[in-house]
Structures are given as structure tokens and as C-alpha cells.
């Protein structure tokens, strides 16, 4: 029987949760960067809350009771997993939904999905009185869904636990955040992350570890989705390009178009990491995200103006919010490429 486990580097967060004298809250927010293991933790947590025979308070679920069996089979009557429709279709796999359905499917969590929980939370549980709702990613809720959830959280029914998982928790309504106990999740140490990745058979994904900011689950996921080449090429383009912004934007665009390719936000994030590394290199003599490209980066950093680099880094932080829905993706990329090249251009003597 399968038992869901949190990842080894989140042992402190796990114990913190079960050792709290007040017991489990009605709502928990698992917050932290993408790809560090929050979903593993959430699955372990949900199974453990519902488990009928946990051995010790701070142990994982038993994996053998009726509840654990139902959970493993994916049809526990006292559990609801709320995710955006688009992700549900993707999880069903190729061919399960036609292209038109996929296009229509929302990438948000909608108010109807939250309203549908009402009958579930206000009626007692089936196996015990416990019921658990996992909202993932919580920031995918649109404003009306958030308001609808807030109404439930204001007077939470006994025995109900909401688990919200979020990479971008600052986007959640402050009133929702204030009703949750927040657990912050960090990245594993570099050695531990490499070890985990290798143990999953992801040795080849190791170069992605630094590029994803030390998030091993994200690195493995990108590798399995076949995005290694895209990452490598965008990384190369940052330090080795002919200085022509149209060519640079075109190179990035080619990775957007392919099925399963980059999202616009991924490109913006990569450009941002490139600028970070150029500034980091000037200060520390090494690269954080793009290890192995020191030689090309040094050539740029030696001639560029550090103020321009940091200035554009700040601008991109704001541009990232717009990146999910640019009116014209190509113009958006042209603009980013032109400004990136200006930021890294040799400083005037
Ligand atoms: Zn169990």
C-alpha cells in the first residue's frame, strides 16, 4: 500500500505542524517557491489527516487502513482535490480531451468549484467526521472564488480542514491568508537536491537544478516534459547572441511555439536570472543560475554598467506580472530582448 511522504528536507515543517499544542487548524497555507516539494507534503498531510490508524502523532499515514486504501485509489469520499479545469484535463493525459475542450478549459479555479464544496463541508464525513479539501494552486482562484471560499473560512464547520498550496501566496486575498496558518517551505540544500534528483533517475536533469533556482521537483518535471534543450538554448542566448534584438526575440519565440514549450513567464524569468547572474558575478566571481557559462558572462559583466543591469532587473520584476497575458507576444518579446541588450551593452567610457 502506498504511503505519501513529505520530502526529507521538510521534516521540520512536518513536526512543527503535529507538535502544535492547538492541534491542526481549519485552514493551512503551504507557501514557498515552485518545485520544492509542497505538493508531496500536501499529499502526505491529507492522507495523514484522514488515516484511521496513525502510529504516532507525528508519523505519516499507516497506508493500510480503509481510509488510506481509498485515498491511494483516488476515491476517498471525505477528500476533495480542487484544481483548475485545464490542469485536470492535462492530467487525464493525451487524447482524453480534444483540443477544443483544452482551449476552453479554464486555468483558474472558479466560483462554481468552491460552491460545489458547500454540500461536502456542511454534511458530516463518511468514514469519520474529518473532511479535507486541497486547493492547488490556491492563487489560481479568481476573485469570486476567493470570496466564496472566504465565506466558508469565516465559519468553518467542525472536522473540516482546508489545505491551500501556493507558489504565489502574496496574490491571495489578505483576508484569506489571515484565516490560514501559514507554513513556509524552503529549498533543499544543493547536495540534498542533487541526491534526490539522482535517486529519481534524473541525473541528466542535473544541469536544470541551478537554472530552476535549486528546485529539484521542478527540475525533474521540466526534464520529463522535454524542456532541457529549451532551457539550454535560452541560457546560451543570454550570454551569447549577436546583439540583434529581433534575432534574440525570434530565438525565444521558437521555444514558445512548440507544444509543451516555454510559457512567456518562463522566458521573462530566465532573462531575469541572466541579469541576476551578471550582477552576482561582478560581486562574487561566480554564477548562481547558469553555472558553466562563466567565460561568456565575464566578458559581458566586465564591459557592462552594473547600474543598468540592476535597473532592468527591477523593471522585469514588474513586467513579469504582465507576462501571463501579453496582447501581442512577439512585440512583448521584442521589447524585452531590446531592453535586455541595452542593459548588458558595453558602458560608455
Ligand atoms: Zn491509514
Boltz pocket constraint, residues with backbone or C-beta under 6 A from the ligand:
constraints:
  - pocket:
      binder: B
      contacts: [[A, 47], [A, 50], [A, 51], [A, 52], [A, 53], [A, 54], [A, 61], [A, 62], [A, 63], [A, 64], [A, 65], [A, 66], [A, 67], [A, 68]]
      max_distance: 6.0
